Amino acid sequence: MTSLTGTVALARFILRRDRVRIVVWIFAIVVLVALTTVGIEGLFPTQAALDQTAAATAHNAAMIAFNGAPQGLDTVGGQVAFQFGAMGMVLVGLMSIFMVGRLTRGEEEAGRLEVVRSLPVGIHANTLAAVLTVAAMNLIVGVLTAAVLIAQGLPAAGSVTFGASFILVGLVFGGVTLLVAQVTESTRTVYGAAGAVLGAAYMLRAVGDIGDGTFSWFSPIGVAQKARPFADERWWPLLLLVAITVLLVVAATALTVRRDLGAGLVAARPGPPAAAPWLGHPLGLAFRLQRASLLGWSAGVLVIGIAYGWMGPTVDTLIGGNKALTELMAGTGGGSLTDLFFASSFRFMALIATGFVIGSALRVRSEETSMRADLVLATPVSRWRFAASHLAVACAGSVVLLAVVGLATGLTYGLAGGGMQNVPRLFVAALVYVPAMWIMVGLAIALDGLVPRLVGVSWAILVACVVEGFLGAVLGLPRWLSDLSPFEWVPQLPAASLTLLPLVVMSAVAAGLTLIGLAGLRRRDIGRI
Amino acid sequence: MPNAISTTGLTKNFGSTRALDGLDLSVKAGEVHGFLGPNGSGKTTTIRVLLGLLRADSGDVELLGRDPWRDAVELHRRLAYVPGEVSLWPNLTGGEVIDLFGRLRGDFDLHRRDELLERFQLDPTKKTGSYSKGNRQKVALVAALASDAELLLLDEPTSGLDPLMEAVFQDYIREVKAQGRTVLLSSHILAEVEALCDRLSIVRLGRTVETGTLDELRHLTRTSITAETAQPAQGLADLEGIHDLEIDGAHVRFEVDTVHLDPAVRRLAEFGVRSLVSHPPTLEELFLRHYGDELAAEPERVDRERDTPRLPRR
């Protein structure tokens, strides 16, 4: 098998190079599993408490849409699988996507694979080394997850099924990434396309779980949940995921031998010989560079918005027979369950859209480390204008994405029978997240201006906000800690009423952070520091 | 003539690494100034300080009479820059990038742009991601040469260009010089430096070790002599400045510090010179002398290394 020569050496090299990254991914996911389990045990100390929440959740459309079909909710294990299952699978999916993308197309795009392939190394060696590494990461996450659950005294069969579902979902998305990495030349596009598949998998299962369950079978995440951990486990859906993984890897391997190193399957086309008139100033350049990304993200949130709008009318029918729950919800905040559903959906979509916003703001940094900023800054363009142009795209992008979210959700909900009078309400309910997203822009540029080496912390902050938003209650986070997330300060429209003060304060905080960042950027050296 | 660039005692540290260690550089307005030194000697750092991208830790810098850190934007209207390693936006075409830089700088001659594209044989419809290193370099060169900036900062601008394109580049630099504009040319290609530069500075370990015209610098190094004499030459070893002396009967070979050339030739004449080949120091020899002791100690190693001085043998 000369096509695999060098695999072991390359795998060891990957372990050496990415050791911190690998450990952080595994550790973060397993710790979240442990914290969720402990949190649930504290939240529902008695069987009566579990029975009560199981009865209420069976009709809570928002929770079903976000977490999955209600199964085994009257057990601690069932609650862990419900509260953390879908989110955990998205996390292992992201882990596989970023690791496989970086180790395959990333190496190829950077030209490093060329040097490696000039050595006595087989054509599939790097791919196999990457796949083995990522498979091992998923295996460790799954085994540790099962071990943590068993150590907490949960049934072994359910714990192992739950761990196995993490492993297999991770492997499927590793395979998806490997396949797209063969088709396109840019690593960014690989992340985008594989991420879109992950998003589609999550949304398909949401639509399925809230309906009759059919759509869930088209989603790896939905299929994994059909293995029913802690609720009469069955193994055969997991075999389906094994088959999908094998198919994806075989297809990717077949494509590898049919293309040149460095090339994709889609050949680059010639472009315009001269620049368009608007591509003559830093803002035009920033827009041109981020246009494709903004379009991609817009399409993504459009689909998610349509899905949530589509689910809206079902929320009413789901609670139909449950008077006790309706009264309970009415007592908590005054909003209807549908409004609560939309409030959670908008927060979720705002958190997702923040992914674009941070990536966009960090363009300021990536332009600098790629040395492209040198060329722009060597012309009569001040650092201020250079950075502000990219930030303007980030800030305007927030508004665009939230507008898409609001309109898509509102119009679909209206067309699906929710009533067109709700369109403006839902539009505003999405747009209230603009200042929170601007704060994330401010944080990113403040880090860039003051401690450029730590700009990656911006992503960690977003992950923390996502964890807080979805698991905050389950983890039993103290109020002050939860309140650190700007997404907590946003009025929960349409379930709550619109209050302007927090929005004004947040905009001011965002502006302050941005100014600090720009001032820092003007004072420090430019380059790969 | 006033100085276009003058730095005195420039220092810059990156953490514990000292990149510039009291670097002096003066470039007169209207001259083409060669900027030479081994890899990692501080040439690029100096140019990035001149661009106001880095702030020097100490020392004085003046560019066209102003402070490059404080007045960066104003100064950049008057200069053009070509980096040694050009990285561009892979999804933009070469034409788009050239136009962008031209418009950002503000003085853009479309006619000249097209002429340059033609001369450098660059296809402007290709995405820069598919360009070779040499073609990316051409994009930066075309953008810089299409401007009428009074100062060109060129950091190894021709690395990756083929000899034909190198000749085109030299034509344009001569034109720039004829127009009275100033060029700072950092380069490893000694033939290029010899062909273009009025004066040059050699830096090593962040310091200027030599500066002057090529003739002035030649004077500081050695001339090699090969001769045949009627009688075996004697007493040469006693003279000052003689190195690597080899006498084989009537044949003699040695190197002599150029300042001591006259006494050496006089002594040789006493033994009846039948033939004499005098070999002035090449820029390469000049270079090697200043480029690190370890290189001078084993010059044969040099040939195997990348980025080593190429050419010229005369």
Chai-1 contact restraints between the chains, C-beta under 6 A:
chainA,res_idxA,chainB,res_idxB,connection_type,confidence,min_distance_angstrom,max_distance_angstrom,comment,restraint_id
A,A268,B,K127,contact,1.0,0.0,6.0,A-B,restraint_1
A,A268,B,S130,contact,1.0,0.0,6.0,A-B,restraint_2
A,P270,B,T125,contact,1.0,0.0,6.0,A-B,restraint_3
A,G271,B,T93,contact,1.0,0.0,6.0,A-B,restraint_4
A,G271,B,T125,contact,1.0,0.0,6.0,A-B,restraint_5
A,G271,B,K127,contact,1.0,0.0,6.0,A-B,restraint_6
A,P272,B,T93,contact,1.0,0.0,6.0,A-B,restraint_7
A,P273,B,G95,contact,1.0,0.0,6.0,A-B,restraint_8
A,P273,B,P124,contact,1.0,0.0,6.0,A-B,restraint_9
A,P273,B,T125,contact,1.0,0.0,6.0,A-B,restraint_10
A,A274,B,G95,contact,1.0,0.0,6.0,A-B,restraint_11
A,A274,B,D99,contact,1.0,0.0,6.0,A-B,restraint_12
A,A275,B,E96,contact,1.0,0.0,6.0,A-B,restraint_13
A,A275,B,D99,contact,1.0,0.0,6.0,A-B,restraint_14
A,A275,B,L100,contact,1.0,0.0,6.0,A-B,restraint_15
A,L279,B,L100,contact,1.0,0.0,6.0,A-B,restraint_16
A,G280,B,R103,contact,1.0,0.0,6.0,A-B,restraint_17
A,S370,B,S87,contact,1.0,0.0,6.0,A-B,restraint_18
A,M371,B,S87,contact,1.0,0.0,6.0,A-B,restraint_19
A,R372,B,S87,contact,1.0,0.0,6.0,A-B,restraint_20
A,A378,B,L51,contact,1.0,0.0,6.0,A-B,restraint_21
A,A378,B,H76,contact,1.0,0.0,6.0,A-B,restraint_22
A,A378,B,Y81,contact,1.0,0.0,6.0,A-B,restraint_23
A,T379,B,H76,contact,1.0,0.0,6.0,A-B,restraint_24
A,T379,B,L104,contact,1.0,0.0,6.0,A-B,restraint_25
A,T379,B,R105,contact,1.0,0.0,6.0,A-B,restraint_26
A,P380,B,V73,contact,1.0,0.0,6.0,A-B,restraint_27
A,P380,B,H76,contact,1.0,0.0,6.0,A-B,restraint_28
A,P380,B,R77,contact,1.0,0.0,6.0,A-B,restraint_29
A,V381,B,L104,contact,1.0,0.0,6.0,A-B,restraint_30
A,S382,B,V73,contact,1.0,0.0,6.0,A-B,restraint_31
A,D525,B,L54,contact,1.0,0.0,6.0,A-B,restraint_32
A,I526,B,L53,contact,1.0,0.0,6.0,A-B,restraint_33
